[in-house]
Amino acid sequence: QEDFAKSVGFLEFVLGSLEMPAVRMGVVQFHHQSKVISEVSDDPDHLRRCLKGMAYEPGETRVAPALESAGVLFRNASPSGQPGDRKRVVVLVTDGDPNDPEETLRHAQILKDENVVIVVVQVGADATHRVFDLLSSRPCSTYQHRLADYGDLMDVSAEVLKGVLEVGTWVKRARCNLNMADFGRVAKPMDEEDGEELLVRKGWELDDDGRWCWVAHERSGMPIVDCIPWDPKHPVPKKVLMQRKPIANGAKVNMGLQTDPWISVQLERDGQKPLDLIFCVDSSMSVGREEFSKAMLFITNAVMCLEMPPVQAGVLCFHHEVNQVSPLCGDRDTVLSRLRGAAFEPGETCMAPALRHASAMMMGSKSGTRKRQKQVVIVLTDGNPNDLADTEVEVKELTRQGVQLGFVQLGHETARQGLGPFAAKSPGGQVLKLQQYSELSCAAHQLLRTVLEVELKVRRAKCSLDLLAHEYQAVPNLDSVQGHEMLVPGWRAKDDQNIMVWEPGEALPFHQVEPWDPDCLPASRRLLSLLPDEVVLQEQPPLLWTHPPPGPVPSEQGCQTDPVVKVHLAPFRQLPLDLVVCLDSSLLLHYSQPASLSEGAPGVLVDYAKDFVQRLVHEMHVPEVNVALVNFHDRAEIMCPLTADRETFLAQLESVAPAPGEARLAPALWEAYNLLGHAADGGRAGWASSL
């Protein structure tokens, strides 16, 4: 009877380790006949009551009826008669050889044929092992446990559970090795696109808290070929939506077979593209000193709109001679300083020398990394040049060099007929016609729109690949894998989409399981980013897998063999738990210790116990873990009911003081039992409970 009670205690421990309702449990008691103590159930309170009602009934050891009853329980637990994807296990605890070995092996084989795993816990040194070696599932090292006596059951409980329990995993990180190129615009909002979020390179960075953060700098985002005109009304990056059909790395894909885009992307405006810009200002006699000052103010306003660098600006003044006011440079302060020192020098209108000087300045700028930047010359004048033939020659030379020409022509219509043909000879050349110099103050933005361009970069992307279409393969290190980081379900945007945090309540379940291990934090519920209460968790080794492509890809070289998507699995937060702490505050705890420990004020060991509980609570995650406090000496008192408020619990813990009397544990355990029962009634049934 004493050993039977230890078996019941073993079952109670196993019940407390199960996560219900995902895991269900049934109980069969047997001797020469079997008795169903509980049908297969996911109600821990019902199972706990059934275990407490078990009574010892002596008889001979016949295992076959128990296995037959287990098979009936499994079939009754599945309405369709099929187990589906649920794993089914029989744990047999016995201390002797079965008296019905042939019947036992026959019923065991029936269960094995139905994919039921049989675990044998054999107690006692007198029993033989031949039958149980045939009875247990393979491998025997996992599904067979031999003990000297029933007192060892609790020691082997973790090993038994490790052999039968499996835990699921979430896909936390993934990478896609598709080549992102050749986009096409779409009008649908990005959040309405189907597929998994992709993190483009050069912009999204993984910080020390496990969060993806958008870092805006000159290299942020993945550059694409498309550019759009500069717009002063959109200084903040503007979102643009595009789609493309990517080409898998290592394969030449026949895109004619793929009709829907695999990847949709959201683009964002970047800074101004590199540009060499030279202003040529007419300072002839017809302009006059006052109008020349307005022209200098116009150029000043234009320079203030430039992003220097990468834009370089230079200024020339011309009449029958050329005066270089500012060389071509990317320092705004230098250009503005030179503009303030520019002086009006009258003369006749000869444009060719100014264009020739500008051409030489442009040729000198084409060196190093600026060989392919756009180059533009803007001419401000109030009339036609007196050297039309020479000007036409210089216009052709600038056009041959790829320099774009623009003209700002001021004055009456009859005085500005000759510049249109010059602009027409230059690709992109334009003539901005104004009646008088006072209109220049509002023309800077209008002119710059025609010459400045801003680059578009990929800020967000979504991939329409089915992540669960095929099985995954293990890889040694996801960070060493080439490709684009993929935000699988479970990541959500925070702070205006500049931070992505991991919350696996909506995470993508990964149909791969691993054995349960009591020494490891659950892989499905651990937080890698900084927790709200600033609890930093110990890092666990990640699980790494790769996903093959969603089928053969037509190509000249055959099929796509490398995996398209690679994922990184990682643990998360602690599982839900109801924890009742029973704290002995009796002075007997003090006086019963050796003199070396009990010297000092009475109750010093109570303070040690309080310090231990405080450290324990600080290691727990809330609100997953609810904690209660029961103080006991010769009587028990509930100091704090189950709560997720850590501060409330610690305040009640601090108020515990040593009290006279003996230590009586039974009243404390009864209060703890009531607390856990009320928690189950309040909707936490199925959560793990601990005492």
Helices and strands as residue ranges (DSSP letters): H 2-17, E 25-30, E 34-41, H 44-52, H 64-77, E 88-94, H 101-113, E 116-123, H 130-135, H 140-143, E 144-147, G 150-152, H 153-164, E 166-171, E 173-176, E 178-179, E 183-185, G 190-192, E 196-199, E 204-206, E 212-214, E 222-229, E 239-244, E 247-248, G 255-257, E 263-272, E 275-282, H 289-304, E 311-318, E 322-329, H 332-340, H 352-365, G 368-370, E 374-381, H 388-400, E 404-410, G 413-415, H 420-425, E 430-434, G 437-442, H 444-449, E 453-463, G 478-480, E 484-487, E 491-494, E 499-502, G 504-506, E 508-515, E 543-547, E 565-569, E 577-584, H 588-591, H 595-598, H 604-618, E 625-632, E 636-643, H 646-654, H 665-679, I 680-684, E 688-690
